[in-house]
Amino acid sequence: MPPCPDNFMMSLKNAIKGIFFSILLLACFLTVGWGESWEDINRETAGIESVQAEFIQHKHLKILTKPLVSKGKFYFQKPDSVRWEYYSPVRSVLLMHRGNVKRYTLGSRGMVEDSSGALSSMQVVVQEIGLWSQGRFEESAYFKAEFVAGKGRKIILTPREASFAAMIARIIITPSPERKGAIKSVKIVESEGNYTLLDFTDVKMNEKIGESVFRKAG
Amino acid sequence: MKRRMAAKRFGLPLILVMLFTACVHSPDMKPLDPLTDRAVIEECGRPFVKSSYRFVHAIEAGLPGGRTVMVMGVTVVDPEAKSLHSVLMTLEGLVLFDAEYDGSLSVKRAVPPFDRESFARNMMEDVRLLFLAPENASAQTGVLKDGSTLCRYEGKDGETIDVTIRPDHAWKIETYVNPFERLREIKAGHDKDGMPRELELKGYSQGGYTLRMRLIDEEPVSPGMSPPPSEDETEEQ
């Protein structure tokens, strides 16, 4: 993988920016009350302060006969704190707190800050979370949100910007039919046959999360 | 006079450099006989994939300036067809680069600036060197003083490929275009089951970079394997 020194980090920043959008949207949707309209969602979101959940990530690629499975844990605290942690196959922690974004990965030198985590562009995203955490998805400058009501209830997000659309075609959030306020899955579609499916378990809402969870990788 | 002083000033270091590189790339070795030493020479094929396989690696990329980035790599290798399909993605699963090589390069997806032709070409050269045996028969084979077997191949565009197999079966691949310009170096320990658990590739061009690869998964690929479910099949999940 020969690097392109001038633009390599920029590319990764764009990639991570897309990921952060997904994660932050996810944070908001984990707090969604799954009403029958945007108004319902806005109303039910207001009472949620924090979310934490285990997740299993299935990466489907045309090149793979079986998905690549990653496991981890996710934390979200209003207004804008996120911890997205992978336990396997590579230990990695993505931290967002008070406008700062950092990412640590376990490599040959131990747990070190990953260069792709120094993302000044993510400041913009952190500002966006203010909108999303209030359920104001329709006001996002980056994603167009479509709410599909009824039995096959889901929310479909499509990027407004061509640069995002080149990476993520759409995001589909499907609610849990059993538990109000919980999601069944989030599907991030990149292209035909290439997508990421996130399944959540052990979802806890409004439990106290220490600030250090969002500041320390360890 | 000035010329003589310059020769004195730079001559010795230059000779030392030439001697050093000559030692690196023309090691003292006892030539092997292709007929009687066939088994030893065949050891040089150890680093390369023998049948179609799929590999998943965690790749820690050490970039110029001390930066480090972790990505995942998926590679399907078909040594018979001499073809490669390689995907690079973030830990979160977003695909940064997807390309195939079967004599010619075809980039299916590349997030800018991975869409640069030079990046794609060099990246696939890395992958090809890692998994596919050199196309030409070895021009020179021999045993080094430490008991290692060395096979030297002629690559394309004047490139030389040295494959060294140590007595403990650890191996090294080096490429260079002349005694002074080293291109790549790959080192791996021995793994009796096939693909080493860990590999290290050093690229000396492009400002220099290091890829430390840890094997996450491997599986043989056969034509009968079913493809993954289509997007529509899982749309309602």
Interface residues (C-beta under 8 A of the other chain):
Chain A: M1 P2 P3 C4 P5 D6 N7 F8 M9 M10 S11 L12 N14 A15 I16 G18 I19 S22 I23 Q57 K59 H60 L61 K62 I63 L64 T65 K66 P67 L68 S70 W84 Y86 P89 V90 S92 T105 G107 S108 R109 V112 D114 S115 S116 G152 A166 M167 I168 I172 T174 K184 S185 K187 I188 V189 E190 S191 E192 G193 N194 Y195 T196 L197
Chain B: R54 V56 A58 I59 E60 A61 L63 P64 G65 R67 T68 V69 M70 V71 M72 G73 V74 V76 H85 V87 L88 M89 T90 L91 E92 G93 L94 V95 L96 D98 R109 V111 P112 P113 F114 R116 S118 F119 N122 M123 D126 G203 S205 Q206 G207 Y209 L211 R212 I216 D217 E219 V221 M225 S226 P227 P228 P229 S230 E231 T234 E235 E236 Q237
